[in-house]
Amino acid sequence: MIGAGSWGTALATVLARSGRDVSLWSRRAELAEAINLRSENHDYLPDIDLPPGIRATGVIGDALAGAEAVLIVTPSSTLRDICTAMAPHIPPGIPIALACKGIERGTGLLLSEVVSDMLPGHPVGAVSGPTFARETALDHPTAATVAFPFSYADRLDPHASPAARLAVSLSGGGFRPYVSDDLVGVEVGGAVKNVIAIACGMMSGAGFAENTRAALITRGIDEMKQLAEALGGRRETVTGLAGAGDLTLTCSSTTSRNMSLGTQLGQGIARPDCFDGKPVVVEGEVNAVSVIDLARRIGVPMPICETVNAVLHEGADLEDSFSALWRRPIEAEPRALDIILDHPSPSARLDFGVPR
């Protein structure tokens, strides 16, 4: 397990409960020592006892020695550096699964494409779904998707595929994985949902309620579908755990850093003052730029993500931007019905100042 944050530790807990031996790599050696000493990750999952079978280390070569599979659970922005550090130590040919989400800024590559480029010769997949780390570590009933591309050999013997083997390894207690061969659809869902969650947070923070959140979730799923399909994924994947499921969870609670950031911004808190001024990494904030860069490059309209990106990174006013989003031309919901109507009041503003 490469990454000893809250989600990496939670997944390590799932695997250890299922009888697997887990090496948990931490960027900070002192955190690894504390985990081994106390059987607890006090920095990220305090008050949760870690099961036997987890050995933490600050040396990436030690973590990878003898590994039969690797899960990478680090911020997406550090992925190339992590792969560079792993390269001299990773056993040849073993599966690599990403439990981080995003699209690489600048290149527009999915994270699996980054890993395949940096660490060739390994099957690369992802673990994704509606999973808050603390609840997972507490063994609440939780479901997620394990996705790898299926080779011809995998289709002949699906039980021996990397996706199936990792799903079996993760199965135990309350954790229930599902298997997918649509890695593109799963990755797109994971990247875009964080941006949509920031939009939901912005409008919730501004005082709007359930109608608004439901509209953003539903139309956000449509943006996910269009991007996934354009990249070769399947629309149906986006309606599953790694798309609609993860989006619904992330947009439902300020336990999500993405939702929390949006909520604070919607309340009028300046970005440097969010999270009490602490340097919290918010994946949707990072990925807003990369998602929109990619969407523009391949001609996929993503108006909600465009709005979030404009507010976060282009200096746009939040109230003006969401008012403009709501007054866009009227479209048909089924794409087969090709209708676009001018909005009767395109310059009108939403009533942000009205008590709710």
Phi, psi and omega in degrees: 000112182263100182126117185249033171284197185294316183285321176299318179292321179295317178293323175300322179295317178301312182295318180294321177297332180274007175092011179268147172274128188237128169259122185250111181270131175245138176299331181255117182299326182293328177291319178301316179298318181294321178298315180294324184286319189251353187053045181202139173260087187296331183287327188239328178226065183296150175069016174245120180284127179276140183286162174299155178106355178255123176240117181269149179209151175262005182249114188295328177295323177294322181295325185271347183299122178075009183294143174259345175200155181230134170247130178257122184227063180235164177304141184300330183291343182257007192298317180297319178297320179296316179298321177300318179291328181284328192310316182288349192243340188286131177301143185296139168077358184283152180292145175239125178244135178267128173245023171243162192228140175156180174233134186292130180291137178095309182270334186073015181279143166295155183298327178296327178290325176297313181295317179298326178289319185276328184231070183294155177092006180241137168298133183237131180219200183209153170241122187209153178160183182282089191221101168281136189298314185297317179296321178296315180295331178278001177068032170293147177305122189217142178233146180210167180251135172252117186238130171220147168298142179262122173283174176301318179296323178296324180286330175289326181223074187299333180294337180265002181291154177303322180297314181293317181296318179290323177299318178296319180297327181275348185282128178162149181059228182270359185269122183238107177270154170241155185254138177222151172253005181259077181296322180299311180299319179295317181291320179297316177303315181294326181284314187285327185300329180292325179290317178297324179297324176296319177300314179299319179296319180301314182286326175294317179298329179282355174108359178279161192238222196289322177305314184294315181296318179297321179296316181293320178297312185293313179288333174295321176299322178296321177296319175302313182301315183294319180291317180300314182296321180295332181266002178101006176274179182252136180301325183295331178298324183291340176275001182264200186299318185282350178248271183300321181297310181293321179297315181300316179296312185294331181270005187250354187204141175284002166302329174287128178296329179293310177299319181296316178300311180301318180299315180296318178295321178295332177280357178093010178282131179294147184306316181297340182264354178294152182057037180056031177081004180283147182280071183277129176281124179242110188299323180295328177293317178293317188278348177303318181293311185291322178297314182289321176303314180294315182299318179295321184296323183256005173076036178256120179286128179222074189297326179292313178296323176301318181296315179297315180299319181297319180289317185286321194234352183239011175074015181285149177284134184297313182294316178298319185291316180286330173297316178295323178300318184283343182253019176294163176308147182282131184241164172279145177284312172285129184297336181293336177270099191274084181229132170226123182243137175297136177287137184292340180223068188294340182259002181291155181249150170291153183274075180292333185272000183276130178300140181230000000 
